[in-house]
Amino acid sequence: MSEHRSVQLAVATRGSGEPVIVLHGFTGSAEAMAPLADRLDGYRCIAVDLVGHGRSPSPVDLAPYGVEAMAASVASLASGVADGPCHVIGYSMGGRVALALASAHPEVCRSLTLISATVGIADVAERALRRRADQALADRIEEHGLTRFVDEWMDLPMWDPLRASLSSAAWQASIDQRLRSDPAGLANSLRAAGTGSMTPLWDRLDALDVPTLVMCGELDTKFVEIGHQMNDLLPRSDLAILTGAGHAAHLEAPDDCARAIRGHLAAR
């Protein structure tokens, strides 16, 4: 999947000011990032539906789903919505796309904000194990259907802090949002864009000359460790750990998250 195929992506735009591209995580959409975008007053937030998610296309071909291919699609989108570089915010999978974007298309990125993101899996054997696990999960989506998959996905322990922080209505809205994606698109996303499939970017971080805010929730211990590692390697970065938040830090501590991001953007 070395060929980078640009896909025309659906977006939701709100506000005015400097452009900020907002990238969601796996099973998310522009809709899922609205609580964050709504808090970024004074900026024009362009929330993207990545390929296979939300209202964007779900091609049969796997090539457009690779992290580098998604980054190319975002770069193409950025050239159409702004005259110069954009601030880029990426959550989880969207954070990996944002990093690939800054690495391959640095002229697009005025700044980066990475929420609960990783740079990929460096160990070859561990990466192969994760790739097989993602392939099996993709097969289960197609075999058992989206409703069962979303129920199982949202029952994972990493979502416990999110469930605890949301009202029952907001929790159900989060599930409903995930159910609006194309199951084939989500399956292909797992196959081509999972951390087991992406090329790790650890060895490129020290050359990434983009002001970066690395953010994670204190309860998300795996990503706190990754966040520290990334912050140590990036030449122009700050680390923000949000108290009481887990993997979905932007939804579990939305005001603290937005405050930290606004400070980061204002300094650029």
VEXDREN-2710 file (C-alpha; in Angstrom, 1 decimal):
% VEXDREN-2710
k/r/px/py/pz
1/MET/0.0/0.0/0.0
2/SER/2.8/2.4/-0.9
3/GLU/0.6/4.3/-3.4
4/HIS/-0.9/7.4/-1.8
5/ARG/-4.4/8.0/-3.2
6/SER/-6.1/11.2/-2.2
7/VAL/-9.8/11.0/-1.3
8/GLN/-12.2/13.9/-1.2
9/LEU/-13.2/14.1/2.4
10/ALA/-16.4/15.4/4.0
11/VAL/-15.9/18.3/6.5
12/ALA/-17.9/20.3/9.0
13/THR/-16.7/23.9/9.4
14/ARG/-17.6/26.3/12.2
15/GLY/-16.3/29.6/13.4
16/SER/-13.9/32.1/11.8
17/GLY/-10.3/33.1/12.1
18/GLU/-7.1/31.1/11.6
19/PRO/-7.8/27.6/10.1
20/VAL/-7.6/24.6/12.4
21/ILE/-8.0/21.1/10.9
22/VAL/-9.5/18.6/13.4
23/LEU/-9.0/14.9/12.9
24/HIS/-11.0/12.3/14.8
25/GLY/-10.1/8.8/16.0
26/PHE/-11.1/5.3/14.9
27/THR/-14.9/5.0/14.7
28/GLY/-15.2/8.7/15.1
29/SER/-16.2/11.5/12.8
30/ALA/-16.3/15.3/12.6
31/GLU/-19.5/15.1/14.7
32/ALA/-17.5/13.4/17.5
33/MET/-15.0/16.3/17.6
34/ALA/-17.7/19.0/17.8
35/PRO/-17.4/19.4/21.6
36/LEU/-13.8/20.4/21.1
37/ALA/-14.3/22.5/18.0
38/ASP/-17.1/24.4/19.8
39/ARG/-14.7/25.5/22.5
40/LEU/-12.1/26.9/20.1
41/ASP/-13.5/30.4/19.9
42/GLY/-11.7/32.7/17.4
43/TYR/-10.7/29.9/15.1
44/ARG/-12.1/28.4/11.9
45/CYS/-12.4/24.8/12.8
46/ILE/-12.5/22.4/9.9
47/ALA/-13.5/19.0/11.3
48/VAL/-12.8/16.2/8.9
49/ASP/-14.5/12.8/8.3
50/LEU/-11.5/10.6/7.5
51/VAL/-11.9/7.9/4.8
52/GLY/-14.2/5.1/5.8
53/HIS/-15.8/7.3/8.6
54/GLY/-18.8/9.5/8.8
55/ARG/-19.9/11.0/5.5
56/SER/-16.6/10.4/3.6
57/PRO/-16.3/7.6/1.0
58/SER/-15.5/4.0/1.9
59/PRO/-13.6/2.7/-1.0
60/VAL/-13.2/-1.1/-1.6
61/ASP/-9.5/-0.6/-2.4
62/LEU/-7.3/-0.5/0.8
63/ALA/-4.8/2.0/-0.6
64/PRO/-6.6/5.2/0.5
65/TYR/-6.9/4.0/4.1
66/GLY/-3.2/3.9/4.9
67/VAL/-2.0/6.5/7.4
68/GLU/0.3/8.1/4.7
69/ALA/-2.6/8.1/2.2
70/MET/-5.0/9.7/4.7
71/ALA/-2.3/12.4/5.4
72/ALA/-2.1/13.0/1.6
73/SER/-5.9/13.5/1.5
74/VAL/-5.8/15.9/4.4
75/ALA/-2.9/17.8/2.7
76/SER/-5.0/18.1/-0.4
77/LEU/-8.0/19.3/1.6
78/ALA/-5.8/21.9/3.4
79/SER/-4.7/23.4/0.2
80/GLY/-8.3/24.1/-0.7
81/VAL/-9.5/25.6/2.6
82/ALA/-6.5/27.9/3.5
83/ASP/-4.0/30.1/1.8
84/GLY/-1.2/29.0/4.1
85/PRO/-0.4/26.5/6.8
86/CYS/-3.1/25.3/9.2
87/HIS/-3.1/24.3/12.9
88/VAL/-3.8/20.6/13.0
89/ILE/-5.4/18.7/15.9
90/GLY/-5.5/14.9/15.8
91/TYR/-7.0/12.5/18.3
92/SER/-5.8/8.9/18.5
93/MET/-5.8/7.6/14.9
94/GLY/-6.2/11.2/13.8
95/GLY/-3.1/12.0/15.8
96/ARG/-1.1/9.4/13.8
97/VAL/-2.5/11.0/10.6
98/ALA/-1.5/14.4/11.8
99/LEU/2.1/13.2/12.5
100/ALA/2.3/11.6/9.1
101/LEU/1.0/14.9/7.6
102/ALA/3.7/17.0/9.4
103/SER/6.4/14.5/8.4
104/ALA/5.5/14.3/4.7
105/HIS/3.9/17.8/4.2
106/PRO/5.4/20.1/6.8
107/GLU/4.4/23.2/4.8
108/VAL/0.7/22.4/5.7
109/CYS/1.2/22.5/9.4
110/ARG/1.5/25.7/11.4
111/SER/1.2/23.7/14.6
112/LEU/0.3/20.2/15.9
113/THR/-1.8/19.1/18.8
114/LEU/-1.7/15.3/19.4
115/ILE/-4.3/13.9/21.8
116/SER/-3.9/10.3/23.0
117/ALA/-1.7/9.6/20.0
118/THR/1.2/7.3/19.2
119/VAL/3.9/7.2/16.5
120/GLY/3.4/3.5/15.7
121/ILE/5.0/0.3/17.0
122/ALA/8.7/0.1/16.7
123/ASP/9.2/-3.6/17.5
124/VAL/8.7/-5.7/14.4
125/ALA/7.2/-8.8/16.2
126/GLU/4.9/-6.7/18.3
127/ARG/3.8/-4.8/15.2
128/ALA/3.0/-8.1/13.4
129/LEU/0.9/-9.3/16.3
130/ARG/-1.1/-6.1/16.4
131/ARG/-1.6/-6.3/12.6
132/ARG/-3.0/-9.8/12.9
133/ALA/-5.3/-8.7/15.8
134/ASP/-6.6/-5.7/13.7
135/GLN/-7.2/-8.0/10.8
136/ALA/-9.2/-10.4/13.0
137/LEU/-11.2/-7.4/14.4
138/ALA/-12.0/-6.2/10.9
139/ASP/-13.2/-9.7/9.9
140/ARG/-15.5/-9.7/12.9
141/ILE/-17.1/-6.4/11.8
142/GLU/-18.0/-7.9/8.5
143/GLU/-19.1/-11.2/10.0
144/HIS/-21.2/-10.0/12.9
145/GLY/-22.2/-6.5/11.9
146/LEU/-21.6/-3.0/13.1
147/THR/-24.0/-3.0/16.0
148/ARG/-22.3/-5.9/17.8
149/PHE/-18.9/-4.5/17.0
150/VAL/-19.7/-1.1/18.5
151/ASP/-21.2/-2.7/21.6
152/GLU/-18.0/-4.7/22.1
153/TRP/-15.7/-1.8/21.2
154/MET/-17.4/0.6/23.7
155/ASP/-17.3/-2.1/26.4
156/LEU/-13.5/-2.0/26.4
157/PRO/-11.9/-0.8/29.7
158/MET/-10.3/2.2/27.9
159/TRP/-13.8/3.8/27.6
160/ASP/-14.7/3.5/31.3
161/PRO/-13.6/7.1/32.1
162/LEU/-15.6/8.4/29.1
163/ARG/-18.7/6.5/30.2
164/ALA/-18.3/7.9/33.8
165/SER/-17.9/11.5/32.5
166/LEU/-20.9/11.6/30.2
167/SER/-24.6/11.6/30.9
168/SER/-26.5/8.6/29.7
169/ALA/-27.9/10.6/26.8
170/ALA/-24.4/11.8/25.7
171/TRP/-23.0/8.2/26.0
172/GLN/-25.8/6.9/23.8
173/ALA/-25.2/9.8/21.3
174/SER/-21.5/8.7/21.2
175/ILE/-22.6/5.1/20.3
176/ASP/-25.1/6.4/17.7
177/GLN/-22.5/8.5/16.1
178/ARG/-20.2/5.4/15.7
179/LEU/-23.1/3.4/14.2
180/ARG/-23.5/6.0/11.4
181/SER/-20.2/5.0/9.7
182/ASP/-20.0/2.3/7.0
183/PRO/-18.9/-1.0/8.5
184/ALA/-16.9/-1.8/5.4
185/GLY/-15.1/1.5/5.8
186/LEU/-14.3/0.8/9.5
187/ALA/-13.1/-2.7/8.6
188/ASN/-10.8/-1.4/5.9
189/SER/-9.5/1.3/8.2
190/LEU/-8.4/-1.4/10.7
191/ARG/-6.7/-3.4/8.0
192/ALA/-4.8/-0.5/6.5
193/ALA/-4.5/2.2/9.2
194/GLY/-4.1/0.2/12.5
195/THR/-0.9/0.7/14.4
196/GLY/0.2/-2.7/13.2
197/SER/0.0/-1.6/9.6
198/MET/1.5/1.9/9.7
199/THR/5.2/2.7/9.3
200/PRO/6.5/3.8/12.7
201/LEU/7.6/7.4/12.8
202/TRP/9.8/7.3/15.9
203/ASP/13.0/7.9/14.0
204/ARG/11.5/11.0/12.3
205/LEU/10.4/12.9/15.4
206/ASP/13.7/14.7/16.0
207/ALA/13.5/16.3/12.6
208/LEU/9.8/17.4/13.0
209/ASP/10.3/21.2/13.3
210/VAL/6.6/22.0/14.0
211/PRO/5.4/23.4/17.4
212/THR/3.6/20.5/19.0
213/LEU/1.4/20.0/22.0
214/VAL/1.4/16.4/23.2
215/MET/-1.7/15.7/25.3
216/CYS/-3.1/12.7/27.2
217/GLY/-5.3/11.9/30.1
218/GLU/-3.6/10.9/33.4
219/LEU/-5.7/7.7/33.6
220/ASP/-4.6/6.5/30.2
221/THR/-1.3/5.2/31.5
222/LYS/-0.1/3.6/28.3
223/PHE/-0.5/6.9/26.4
224/VAL/1.0/8.9/29.2
225/GLU/4.2/6.8/28.8
226/ILE/4.1/7.2/25.0
227/GLY/3.4/11.0/25.5
228/HIS/6.6/11.4/27.6
229/GLN/8.6/9.4/25.0
230/MET/7.3/11.6/22.1
231/ASN/7.8/14.8/24.1
232/ASP/11.5/13.8/24.8
233/LEU/12.1/13.3/21.0
234/LEU/10.2/16.2/19.5
235/PRO/12.4/19.3/19.2
236/ARG/9.6/21.9/19.7
237/SER/7.0/20.3/22.0
238/ASP/5.1/20.6/25.3
239/LEU/3.4/17.9/27.2
240/ALA/0.0/18.4/28.8
241/ILE/-1.5/15.6/31.1
242/LEU/-5.1/16.2/31.9
243/THR/-6.2/15.4/35.5
244/GLY/-9.0/12.8/35.8
245/ALA/-9.2/12.0/32.1
246/GLY/-8.6/8.8/30.1
247/HIS/-8.2/8.1/26.4
248/ALA/-10.9/10.4/25.2
249/ALA/-9.3/13.3/27.1
250/HIS/-10.9/16.0/24.9
251/LEU/-14.4/14.7/25.9
252/GLU/-13.7/13.8/29.5
253/ALA/-12.0/17.1/30.4
254/PRO/-13.2/19.3/27.5
255/ASP/-12.7/22.7/29.2
256/ASP/-9.2/21.9/30.4
257/CYS/-8.3/20.4/27.0
258/ALA/-9.6/23.4/25.0
259/ARG/-7.9/25.8/27.4
260/ALA/-4.5/24.1/26.8
261/ILE/-5.0/24.0/23.0
262/ARG/-6.1/27.6/22.8
263/GLY/-2.9/28.6/24.7
264/HIS/-0.8/26.5/22.3
265/LEU/-2.5/28.0/19.2
266/ALA/-2.2/31.5/20.5
267/ALA/1.6/31.2/20.8
268/ARG/2.1/30.3/17.2
END
